[in-house]
Amino acid sequence: YEAGYVVELISGFYRSPDVMGLHAANTTMFSALLSIQPRTRYKWLWIAMVLWGTTCLVLSGRRKMIGMLLVFAAIYLSLRIRRTGFARILPFTILVSSVIATVLLVMREGKDTQEYADYAQTTITQGGERLQENLVEGVLVSLRQTGVLGIGLGTATQGRYYVEGLAGTKAWQEDGISRIFAEMGLLGAIFMTLAIVNFIRAAYVAWKMVPIYSPIHEIQIGMLAIVGASIASFIVSHQAFSGDPCALLFVSLLFGVLLSGPIQVVRAMMAAEQQASSVAGQLPRPRVGA
């Protein structure tokens, strides 16, 4: 509900609008990465998928999923500018800007979809206030209610109502940060922070070890942007990830692809050396005169 209008959340054949929005965001991000590849033969197909995914994303009515695209674009552009310069990111910038403008303009012109376009724009106008409420007030209230040790793993997860003994647990946390403090307490949150720092260091080392000219470097940038967008969505609301374990496993898989970048470079170099050795062995040897 917003002032002056009501937005009906659409989930399609998914179980909830959150799940539809998450899948639509992933479809849009992967299609955007594939559409800007220089050697792709299906550029217009991927652009159409970006338009389709963005439309479904707006119709789902989940602003946190719309924010995933903004975080994804910000991370991808910042990494590309730092490593390759502005000229290499121009196609991606044009694509993202055109898609967002097209979807919002088309929906604003429609009588039944104008509310969705207006609601999507509140992601920027109300996002800062919502984030402050979740990160600051939510954490303080969770610590005040659950104490330093928390109330246990899984007690703030969706579906806890069906577990015997947890139905009466008062857990209201929607954002991921408050959920961590509610379930693990202050000490658990500290250890979780240390683990996250180590993950970030490992990702940075894996990213720096891959040469800029390697195709794997482009894959790493895309994986970093998608994982970062997923983390931002989890911080705002954990429901899509706690209610669907496959979503969390999928993000973990993408992070593993990012960390495997250096070994993939080594394997590519070894394969190139073996191919060069086999070609050299097939060359005719010069005759030695008597």
C-alpha positions as CSV (number, residue, x, y, z in Angstrom):
1,Y,0.0,0.0,0.0
2,E,1.3,3.5,-0.9
3,A,-0.3,6.9,-0.6
4,G,-3.0,7.2,-3.1
5,Y,-2.8,3.7,-4.8
6,V,-2.5,0.0,-4.1
7,V,0.1,-2.2,-5.9
8,E,-1.0,-5.8,-6.5
9,L,2.0,-8.1,-6.2
10,I,2.2,-10.6,-9.0
11,S,4.0,-14.0,-8.6
12,G,3.0,-15.9,-11.7
13,F,3.5,-19.6,-11.2
14,Y,6.1,-19.0,-8.4
15,R,5.0,-19.5,-4.8
16,S,5.5,-15.8,-3.9
17,P,6.4,-12.4,-5.5
18,D,9.8,-12.6,-3.7
19,V,10.8,-15.7,-5.5
20,M,9.5,-14.4,-8.9
21,G,11.4,-11.1,-8.3
22,L,14.6,-13.0,-7.4
23,H,14.5,-15.2,-10.5
24,A,13.6,-12.2,-12.7
25,A,16.6,-10.3,-11.2
26,N,19.0,-13.2,-11.9
27,T,17.6,-13.6,-15.4
28,T,18.2,-9.9,-16.1
29,M,21.7,-9.8,-14.7
30,F,22.9,-12.9,-16.6
31,S,21.3,-11.8,-19.8
32,A,22.9,-8.4,-19.5
33,L,26.3,-10.0,-19.1
34,L,25.8,-12.2,-22.1
35,S,24.4,-9.4,-24.3
36,I,27.6,-7.3,-24.1
37,Q,30.0,-10.2,-25.0
38,P,31.7,-9.1,-28.3
39,R,31.5,-12.6,-29.9
40,T,28.0,-13.5,-29.1
41,R,25.6,-14.3,-32.0
42,Y,22.5,-14.0,-29.9
43,K,22.8,-10.4,-28.8
44,W,19.2,-9.4,-29.5
45,L,17.9,-12.6,-27.8
46,W,19.8,-11.6,-24.6
47,I,18.5,-8.0,-24.9
48,A,15.0,-9.3,-25.2
49,M,15.6,-11.4,-22.1
50,V,16.8,-8.3,-20.2
51,L,13.6,-6.5,-21.2
52,W,11.5,-9.5,-20.2
53,G,13.2,-10.0,-16.9
54,T,13.0,-6.3,-16.0
55,T,9.3,-6.2,-16.8
56,C,8.7,-9.3,-14.5
57,L,10.8,-7.7,-11.9
58,V,8.7,-4.5,-11.8
59,L,5.5,-6.5,-11.9
60,S,6.5,-8.6,-8.8
61,G,6.4,-5.4,-6.8
62,R,9.5,-6.2,-4.7
63,R,11.7,-3.1,-4.4
64,K,14.6,-5.1,-2.9
65,M,14.8,-7.1,-6.1
66,I,14.8,-3.9,-8.2
67,G,17.6,-2.7,-5.9
68,M,19.6,-5.8,-6.9
69,L,19.9,-4.4,-10.4
70,L,21.1,-1.1,-9.1
71,V,23.8,-2.7,-6.9
72,F,24.7,-5.1,-9.8
73,A,25.2,-2.2,-12.2
74,A,27.2,-0.1,-9.7
75,I,29.6,-3.0,-8.8
76,Y,30.1,-4.0,-12.4
77,L,30.7,-0.5,-13.7
78,S,33.1,0.4,-10.8
79,L,35.2,-2.8,-11.4
80,R,35.3,-2.4,-15.2
81,I,36.3,1.3,-14.9
82,R,39.1,0.4,-12.5
83,R,40.6,-2.4,-14.6
84,T,39.7,-1.6,-18.2
85,G,38.7,2.1,-18.4
86,F,35.5,3.8,-19.4
87,A,35.5,2.9,-23.1
88,R,35.0,-0.8,-22.3
89,I,31.9,-0.2,-20.1
90,L,30.1,2.0,-22.6
91,P,28.0,-0.8,-24.1
92,F,26.9,-2.0,-20.7
93,T,26.0,1.5,-19.6
94,I,23.9,2.1,-22.7
95,L,22.1,-1.2,-22.3
96,V,21.2,-0.8,-18.7
97,S,20.0,2.8,-19.1
98,S,18.0,2.0,-22.2
99,V,16.3,-1.0,-20.6
100,I,15.3,0.8,-17.4
101,A,14.0,3.8,-19.4
102,T,12.0,1.7,-21.8
103,V,10.3,-0.4,-19.2
104,L,9.4,2.5,-17.0
105,L,8.1,4.7,-19.9
106,V,6.0,1.8,-21.3
107,M,4.5,1.0,-17.9
108,R,3.9,4.7,-17.1
109,E,1.8,5.0,-20.3
110,G,-0.3,2.0,-19.5
111,K,-3.4,2.5,-17.3
112,D,-3.0,-0.7,-15.4
113,T,0.8,-0.5,-15.0
114,Q,1.3,3.1,-14.0
115,E,1.2,2.2,-10.3
116,Y,4.0,-0.4,-10.8
117,A,6.3,2.3,-12.4
118,D,5.6,4.7,-9.6
119,Y,6.2,2.1,-6.9
120,A,9.5,1.0,-8.6
121,Q,10.8,4.6,-8.4
122,T,10.3,4.6,-4.6
123,T,13.2,2.2,-4.5
124,I,15.5,5.3,-4.8
125,T,13.4,7.8,-2.9
126,Q,12.6,5.6,0.1
127,G,15.5,3.2,0.0
128,G,17.7,5.1,2.4
129,E,15.1,5.4,5.0
130,R,14.1,1.7,4.8
131,L,17.8,0.7,5.0
132,Q,18.4,2.8,8.1
133,E,15.3,1.3,9.8
134,N,16.5,-2.3,9.1
135,L,20.2,-1.9,9.8
136,V,20.2,0.4,12.8
137,E,16.8,0.1,14.6
138,G,16.3,-3.5,13.7
139,V,19.7,-4.6,15.2
140,L,19.2,-2.6,18.4
141,V,15.7,-3.9,19.0
142,S,16.8,-7.5,18.2
143,L,19.7,-7.3,20.7
144,R,17.3,-5.8,23.3
145,Q,14.8,-8.7,22.9
146,T,17.0,-11.7,22.3
147,G,20.1,-10.8,24.4
148,V,23.8,-11.3,23.7
149,L,23.5,-15.1,22.9
150,G,20.5,-14.9,20.7
151,I,17.6,-17.4,20.5
152,G,19.2,-20.1,18.3
153,L,19.7,-20.9,14.6
154,G,16.6,-21.1,12.5
155,T,14.3,-19.4,14.9
156,A,13.9,-16.3,12.7
157,T,13.7,-18.4,9.5
158,Q,10.5,-18.8,7.4
159,G,8.7,-22.0,8.2
160,R,9.6,-22.0,11.9
161,Y,5.9,-21.9,12.7
162,Y,5.6,-25.6,11.6
163,V,8.3,-26.8,13.9
164,E,7.2,-28.1,17.2
165,G,8.3,-25.9,20.1
166,L,9.1,-22.8,17.9
167,A,5.6,-21.7,17.1
168,G,5.6,-19.3,20.0
169,T,9.0,-17.8,19.3
170,K,8.7,-14.1,18.8
171,A,10.9,-13.5,15.7
172,W,9.8,-10.6,13.4
173,Q,13.2,-9.9,11.8
174,E,12.8,-9.3,8.0
175,D,16.3,-8.1,7.1
176,G,19.3,-10.4,7.1
177,I,21.4,-8.4,9.6
178,S,18.8,-8.3,12.3
179,R,18.2,-12.0,11.7
180,I,21.9,-12.8,12.4
181,F,21.8,-10.9,15.6
182,A,18.5,-12.5,16.7
183,E,19.6,-16.1,16.0
184,M,23.3,-15.9,16.8
185,G,23.5,-13.0,19.2
186,L,26.3,-10.5,19.5
187,L,29.1,-13.1,19.7
188,G,27.8,-14.9,16.7
189,A,27.5,-11.7,14.7
190,I,31.2,-10.9,15.5
191,F,32.3,-14.3,14.3
192,M,30.1,-14.0,11.2
193,T,31.8,-10.6,10.5
194,L,35.2,-12.2,10.7
195,A,34.1,-15.0,8.3
196,I,32.8,-12.4,5.9
197,V,36.1,-10.5,6.0
198,N,38.0,-13.7,5.2
199,F,35.7,-14.4,2.3
200,I,36.2,-10.9,0.9
201,R,40.0,-11.3,1.2
202,A,39.8,-14.6,-0.6
203,A,37.7,-13.1,-3.4
204,Y,40.1,-10.1,-3.7
205,V,43.2,-12.4,-3.9
206,A,41.5,-14.6,-6.5
207,W,40.5,-11.6,-8.5
208,K,44.0,-10.0,-8.5
209,M,45.6,-13.3,-9.6
210,V,43.8,-13.4,-12.9
211,P,45.3,-11.3,-15.7
212,I,43.1,-8.5,-17.1
213,Y,43.4,-9.9,-20.7
214,S,42.1,-13.3,-19.6
215,P,38.4,-14.1,-20.4
216,I,38.1,-15.5,-16.9
217,H,38.6,-12.0,-15.6
218,E,35.4,-10.9,-17.3
219,I,33.6,-13.9,-15.7
220,Q,34.9,-12.9,-12.3
221,I,33.7,-9.3,-12.6
222,G,30.2,-10.6,-13.5
223,M,30.2,-13.1,-10.6
224,L,31.3,-10.4,-8.2
225,A,28.5,-8.1,-9.3
226,I,25.8,-10.8,-9.0
227,V,27.0,-12.0,-5.6
228,G,27.2,-8.5,-4.4
229,A,23.6,-7.8,-5.6
230,S,22.4,-11.0,-3.8
231,I,24.1,-10.0,-0.6
232,A,22.5,-6.5,-0.8
233,S,19.1,-8.2,-1.2
234,F,19.8,-10.5,1.8
235,I,20.7,-7.5,3.9
236,V,17.4,-5.8,3.1
237,S,15.3,-9.0,3.4
238,H,16.3,-12.6,3.9
239,Q,13.0,-14.1,3.1
240,A,13.8,-15.1,-0.5
241,F,16.9,-16.9,0.6
242,S,15.7,-18.5,3.9
243,G,12.5,-19.7,2.3
244,D,14.3,-21.1,-0.8
245,P,17.5,-22.9,0.1
246,C,18.3,-23.3,-3.6
247,A,18.7,-19.6,-3.9
248,L,21.4,-19.6,-1.2
249,L,23.1,-22.6,-2.8
250,F,23.1,-20.8,-6.2
251,V,24.8,-17.7,-4.8
252,S,27.4,-20.0,-3.1
253,L,28.0,-21.7,-6.5
254,L,28.6,-18.3,-8.1
255,F,31.1,-17.4,-5.3
256,G,32.9,-20.7,-5.9
257,V,33.2,-19.9,-9.6
258,L,34.8,-16.6,-8.6
259,L,37.3,-18.2,-6.3
260,S,38.2,-20.8,-9.0
261,G,39.5,-18.2,-11.4
262,P,43.2,-18.7,-10.7
263,I,43.1,-22.5,-11.1
264,Q,41.2,-22.0,-14.4
265,V,43.9,-19.7,-15.7
266,V,46.6,-22.4,-14.8
267,R,44.6,-25.1,-16.5
268,A,44.2,-22.9,-19.6
269,M,48.0,-22.3,-19.7
270,M,48.7,-26.0,-19.3
271,A,46.3,-26.8,-22.1
272,A,48.0,-24.2,-24.4
273,E,51.4,-25.6,-23.6
274,Q,50.3,-29.1,-24.4
275,Q,48.8,-28.0,-27.6
276,A,52.0,-26.2,-28.6
277,S,54.1,-29.2,-27.8
278,S,51.9,-31.5,-29.9
279,V,52.1,-29.1,-32.8
280,A,55.8,-28.8,-32.5
281,G,56.1,-32.6,-32.4
282,Q,54.2,-32.9,-35.7
283,L,56.4,-30.5,-37.6
284,P,58.8,-32.2,-40.1
285,R,62.4,-32.4,-38.9
286,P,65.1,-31.0,-41.3
287,R,67.4,-33.5,-42.9
288,V,71.0,-33.7,-41.9
289,G,73.3,-33.9,-44.9
290,A,76.0,-36.5,-45.1
